[in-house]
Amino acid sequence: MSDRNHIPLAPSAALTVETVTSVRHWNEHLFSFTITRPQSFRFRSGEFVMLGLPGEGRPLLRAYSIASPAYAEELEFLSIKVPDGPLTSRLQLIQPGDQVFLGRKPTGTLVTDALLPGKRLFFLSTGTGLAPFLSLARDPDVYEMFNQVLLVHSVRRVSDLAFREELEAQLAGDPLVQDQALLQFNYLPTVTREPFPTSQRIGTLIENGALFGPQMLGEKRLDPETDRVMLCGSMEMIKDLSAMLDGLGFEEGSNAKPGHYVIERAFVG
């Protein structure tokens, strides 16, 4: 166990103390990790929770989307590594057995409750914005609500395509959704700064129709009558695609008023 965690952490009214169970480094600036899950911890697929380490006087916390499905025994997260980041510079050094703080109350708008019924569901993500869609793509309810699900993950380098093998295999081996996912789930990775079969940004893939490959049924365009969209990733992507969706007649949804598309307001500000 690392030196900083020799002193056991203490839970509080807002935070539990959990143990790191595994860590996976994808490349020099991207890693994922799993922690123990409190028995009382309940969340909806797509939600986020506060996570952190001890700080000077008070815990150093940051919002992280939960990448594991709602039924998983452990909680999984995906994070970037920021060399001088107050939290991630330390969080990237965690090892199995270390302790972390976990918020008791998950929340968020990247949930199916915030969407109107539809036929096709599009998860559009950049970078670590993939995380909530890893949770949603393994939720059986999603496949009951939508005929087709497409997860688009746009990154700069091939090594940034976290969980690529699992997604390319259409979630084969997943205990609850593998049969449905085989028929209904599709994955489209795109890499913008290295050679790769698909190298265009998400907005371009929508405009030129490449987003709607032969595996996608229906129109080769986004239609608010049938399509629902979730956005998570860079501020630039969310701003550009939200404007595009607004222009196509899509309305943003929320937990209080479901709509045609949703973004995570907590991360956008």
C-alpha positions as CSV (number, residue, x, y, z in Angstrom):
1,M,0.0,0.0,0.0
2,S,1.2,3.5,-0.8
3,D,2.6,5.7,2.0
4,R,-0.1,8.3,2.0
5,N,-2.7,5.7,2.9
6,H,-1.1,4.3,6.0
7,I,-3.6,6.3,8.1
8,P,-7.0,4.7,7.6
9,L,-9.6,7.1,6.2
10,A,-12.7,7.9,8.3
11,P,-16.2,8.0,6.7
12,S,-18.5,11.0,7.2
13,A,-22.2,11.8,6.7
14,A,-21.5,12.5,3.0
15,L,-18.7,10.0,2.3
16,T,-18.0,6.3,2.7
17,V,-14.5,4.8,2.7
18,E,-13.9,2.2,0.0
19,T,-11.0,0.0,-1.0
20,V,-9.4,-0.1,-4.5
21,T,-9.8,-3.6,-5.9
22,S,-8.1,-3.2,-9.3
23,V,-6.3,-0.7,-11.5
24,R,-5.8,-0.8,-15.3
25,H,-3.5,1.7,-17.0
26,W,-4.5,2.1,-20.7
27,N,-1.6,4.4,-21.6
28,E,0.4,7.2,-20.0
29,H,-2.6,9.5,-19.5
30,L,-5.6,7.2,-19.1
31,F,-6.5,4.6,-16.5
32,S,-9.5,2.9,-15.0
33,F,-10.0,1.4,-11.6
34,T,-12.6,-0.5,-9.5
35,I,-13.5,0.0,-5.8
36,T,-15.7,-1.8,-3.3
37,R,-19.4,-1.0,-3.4
38,P,-21.3,-0.3,-0.2
39,Q,-24.3,-2.5,0.2
40,S,-26.6,0.6,0.6
41,F,-25.2,2.3,-2.6
42,R,-27.9,2.5,-5.3
43,F,-27.6,4.4,-8.6
44,R,-29.2,4.7,-12.0
45,S,-27.0,3.8,-15.0
46,G,-25.4,7.0,-16.3
47,E,-25.2,8.8,-13.0
48,F,-22.0,10.3,-11.4
49,V,-20.7,10.4,-7.9
50,M,-18.1,12.3,-5.9
51,L,-14.8,10.4,-5.5
52,G,-11.6,11.5,-3.9
53,L,-8.7,11.3,-1.5
54,P,-7.7,13.1,1.7
55,G,-6.7,16.8,1.2
56,E,-5.3,19.6,3.3
57,G,-7.9,19.7,6.0
58,R,-10.8,18.4,3.9
59,P,-11.2,15.6,1.3
60,L,-10.2,16.4,-2.3
61,L,-13.2,15.4,-4.4
62,R,-14.2,15.3,-8.0
63,A,-17.3,14.1,-9.9
64,Y,-16.8,10.8,-11.7
65,S,-19.3,9.0,-13.9
66,I,-19.8,5.4,-12.8
67,A,-18.7,3.1,-15.6
68,S,-20.0,-0.1,-14.1
69,P,-23.6,-1.3,-14.6
70,A,-26.1,-0.8,-11.8
71,Y,-26.0,-4.5,-10.8
72,A,-22.2,-4.8,-10.5
73,E,-20.7,-5.8,-7.2
74,E,-17.9,-3.3,-7.6
75,L,-17.9,0.3,-8.9
76,E,-15.7,1.2,-11.9
77,F,-14.4,4.6,-13.0
78,L,-12.4,5.9,-15.9
79,S,-10.0,8.8,-15.4
80,I,-7.4,10.9,-17.2
81,K,-4.0,11.5,-15.6
82,V,-3.1,15.2,-15.1
83,P,0.5,15.5,-14.0
84,D,-0.1,18.6,-11.9
85,G,-3.8,17.9,-11.2
86,P,-4.7,18.3,-7.5
87,L,-6.5,15.0,-7.5
88,T,-5.6,13.0,-10.6
89,S,-1.8,13.5,-10.0
90,R,-2.3,11.4,-6.8
91,L,-5.3,9.2,-7.9
92,Q,-3.3,7.7,-10.8
93,L,-0.9,6.2,-8.3
94,I,-3.5,4.2,-6.4
95,Q,-3.0,0.5,-6.0
96,P,-5.3,-2.4,-5.0
97,G,-5.7,-2.2,-1.2
98,D,-5.6,1.6,-1.1
99,Q,-8.6,3.6,0.3
100,V,-10.6,6.3,-1.4
101,F,-13.6,8.4,-0.5
102,L,-16.9,7.7,-2.2
103,G,-19.9,10.1,-2.1
104,R,-23.1,8.6,-0.7
105,K,-25.5,10.2,-3.2
106,P,-25.1,9.6,-7.0
107,T,-26.9,11.9,-9.3
108,G,-27.0,13.1,-12.9
109,T,-29.0,13.7,-16.1
110,L,-27.4,11.1,-18.4
111,V,-30.2,8.7,-17.5
112,T,-33.0,7.1,-19.6
113,D,-35.5,8.8,-17.3
114,A,-34.6,12.1,-18.9
115,L,-35.4,10.8,-22.4
116,L,-38.7,10.4,-24.2
117,P,-39.4,7.0,-25.7
118,G,-37.7,6.4,-29.1
119,K,-36.4,3.7,-31.5
120,R,-32.7,4.4,-31.7
121,L,-30.4,5.6,-28.9
122,F,-27.1,7.3,-29.7
123,F,-24.3,7.5,-27.1
124,L,-21.9,10.2,-28.4
125,S,-18.6,10.5,-26.4
126,T,-15.1,11.8,-26.5
127,G,-12.3,10.7,-24.2
128,T,-13.4,9.7,-20.7
129,G,-16.9,10.8,-21.6
130,L,-17.2,7.1,-22.5
131,A,-17.7,6.2,-18.8
132,P,-21.4,6.7,-18.3
133,F,-22.2,4.9,-21.6
134,L,-20.2,1.8,-20.4
135,S,-22.8,1.7,-17.6
136,L,-25.8,2.3,-19.8
137,A,-24.8,-0.1,-22.5
138,R,-24.9,-2.9,-20.0
139,D,-28.3,-2.0,-18.6
140,P,-31.0,-4.4,-19.7
141,D,-33.7,-1.7,-19.5
142,V,-32.0,0.2,-22.3
143,Y,-32.6,-2.6,-24.7
144,E,-36.2,-2.9,-23.6
145,M,-36.7,0.9,-24.3
146,F,-34.8,1.1,-27.7
147,N,-34.5,-1.1,-30.7
148,Q,-31.0,-0.1,-31.5
149,V,-28.1,1.4,-29.5
150,L,-25.0,3.0,-31.0
151,L,-22.0,4.0,-28.9
152,V,-19.6,6.4,-30.7
153,H,-16.2,7.0,-29.0
154,S,-14.0,9.7,-30.5
155,V,-10.4,9.9,-29.2
156,R,-7.0,11.3,-30.4
157,R,-5.0,8.1,-30.3
158,V,-5.7,4.5,-30.8
159,S,-4.5,3.7,-27.3
160,D,-7.2,6.0,-25.9
161,L,-9.9,3.6,-27.0
162,A,-10.5,2.2,-23.5
163,F,-12.6,-1.0,-23.3
164,R,-12.3,-1.3,-27.1
165,E,-12.2,-5.2,-27.1
166,E,-15.3,-5.5,-24.9
167,L,-17.2,-3.1,-27.0
168,E,-16.1,-4.5,-30.4
169,A,-17.3,-7.9,-29.1
170,Q,-20.7,-6.3,-28.5
171,L,-20.5,-7.0,-24.8
172,A,-20.2,-10.8,-25.3
173,G,-19.9,-12.4,-21.9
174,D,-21.9,-9.8,-20.1
175,P,-24.3,-11.8,-17.8
176,L,-27.4,-9.7,-18.3
177,V,-27.3,-8.1,-21.8
178,Q,-25.1,-10.2,-24.1
179,D,-28.0,-11.7,-26.0
180,Q,-29.7,-8.4,-26.5
181,A,-26.5,-6.5,-27.2
182,L,-25.6,-9.0,-30.0
183,L,-28.7,-7.9,-31.9
184,Q,-29.1,-4.3,-30.8
185,F,-25.7,-2.8,-29.8
186,N,-23.2,-1.3,-32.1
187,Y,-19.9,0.4,-31.5
188,L,-18.2,3.0,-33.7
189,P,-14.7,4.1,-32.6
190,T,-13.1,7.1,-34.3
191,V,-9.4,8.3,-33.9
192,T,-8.6,11.8,-35.0
193,R,-4.8,12.0,-34.8
194,E,-3.5,8.6,-35.8
195,P,-4.2,6.3,-38.8
196,F,-7.5,4.4,-38.2
197,P,-10.4,3.1,-40.3
198,T,-12.6,6.0,-39.0
199,S,-10.9,9.3,-38.3
200,Q,-13.5,12.0,-38.5
201,R,-15.0,13.9,-35.6
202,I,-18.5,13.0,-34.5
203,G,-20.2,16.1,-36.1
204,T,-18.7,15.1,-39.5
205,L,-19.8,11.5,-39.1
206,I,-23.4,12.8,-38.6
207,E,-23.2,15.2,-41.5
208,N,-21.8,12.8,-44.0
209,G,-24.0,9.9,-42.9
210,A,-21.1,7.7,-41.9
211,L,-22.6,7.5,-38.4
212,F,-25.4,5.5,-39.9
213,G,-23.6,2.4,-41.2
214,P,-25.3,-0.6,-42.7
215,Q,-25.8,-2.0,-39.2
216,M,-28.2,0.9,-38.3
217,L,-31.8,0.6,-39.3
218,G,-33.8,3.6,-40.4
219,E,-32.9,6.9,-41.8
220,K,-29.3,8.0,-42.4
221,R,-29.9,11.2,-40.4
222,L,-30.9,12.1,-36.9
223,D,-34.7,12.5,-36.5
224,P,-36.3,13.8,-33.2
225,E,-39.3,11.6,-34.0
226,T,-37.4,8.4,-33.5
227,D,-33.9,9.1,-32.2
228,R,-32.6,9.9,-28.7
229,V,-29.1,11.2,-28.1
230,M,-26.8,11.3,-25.0
231,L,-23.7,13.5,-25.1
232,C,-20.6,13.2,-22.8
233,G,-17.1,14.4,-23.3
234,S,-15.3,17.7,-24.2
235,M,-17.0,21.0,-23.8
236,E,-16.3,21.8,-27.4
237,M,-18.1,18.6,-28.6
238,I,-21.1,19.1,-26.3
239,K,-21.5,22.7,-27.4
240,D,-21.2,21.9,-31.1
241,L,-23.5,18.9,-31.1
242,S,-26.0,20.5,-28.8
243,A,-26.3,23.3,-31.3
244,M,-26.6,20.9,-34.2
245,L,-29.3,18.9,-32.4
246,D,-31.2,22.1,-31.5
247,G,-31.1,23.0,-35.2
248,L,-32.6,19.7,-36.1
249,G,-35.6,20.2,-33.8
250,F,-34.3,18.2,-30.8
251,E,-35.1,19.4,-27.3
252,E,-32.9,18.9,-24.3
253,G,-34.3,16.7,-21.6
254,S,-34.0,16.6,-17.8
255,N,-35.1,14.5,-15.0
256,A,-38.1,16.8,-14.5
257,K,-38.9,17.1,-18.2
258,P,-37.8,14.3,-20.5
259,G,-36.6,15.3,-24.0
260,H,-34.9,14.2,-27.2
261,Y,-31.3,14.5,-26.0
262,V,-29.4,15.0,-22.7
263,I,-26.0,16.2,-21.6
264,E,-24.4,16.1,-18.1
265,R,-25.0,19.7,-16.8
266,A,-22.8,19.1,-13.8
267,F,-19.7,18.7,-16.0
268,V,-20.6,21.5,-18.4
269,G,-21.4,24.2,-15.8
